[in-house]
Amino acid sequence: MELLDKVRVNPNICGIELAFKGQVTAANIPEWQQFYNSGMAGTDFTPAHIGLGSVSFGEESEESAAGISYKQSVTIRFPSTDGNRSERIALVQKAIYIKLKLTNGKDLIIGRNDFVQNARPKIKTKTNIKTAEVEFQTVSIFPSGFVSDTNSIGLPTLIPISLYL
């Protein structure tokens, strides 16, 4: 069975992007884990600066009478002593989706907790004199999935064609 085969790629997080508006819904791309992976509509992700080892991701399942749920968390750390400190922390508190850019070219999306998002992620900040730490947490009915990149080669990836360059 393909789902239980050895995973041959073990990527690292190489970037993070935050979205403050838009909609991320279940993907309708055939043969692409349609409910788990996501498509975007009017979502504008903004890159956020991260340094080596300054971002982490975790996901933990929990079973209840309602079924299995998945608690997902992303933590980022960044310097917090420049003149934009307060405004930056206030802006990050408004994020509705978090995209983790991976070294294998895929983007993992955090924040879509059902077919469409029905609750924003909980965002908690901790700061000291040198750094700020922001933790995004969400509880979802499914494990985190990937998001389609609608900007690849200028065409939406929903169009079922292959380009050979």
Secondary structure, 3 states (H helix, E strand, C coil): CHHHCCCCCCCCEEEEEEECCCEEEECCCCCCCCCCCEEEECCCEEEECCCCCCEEEEEEEEEECCEEEEEEEEEEEEECCCCCHHHHHHHHCCCCEEEEEECCCCEEEECCCCCECCCCCEEEEEECCCEEEEEEEEEECCCCEEECCCCHHHCCCCCCCCCCC
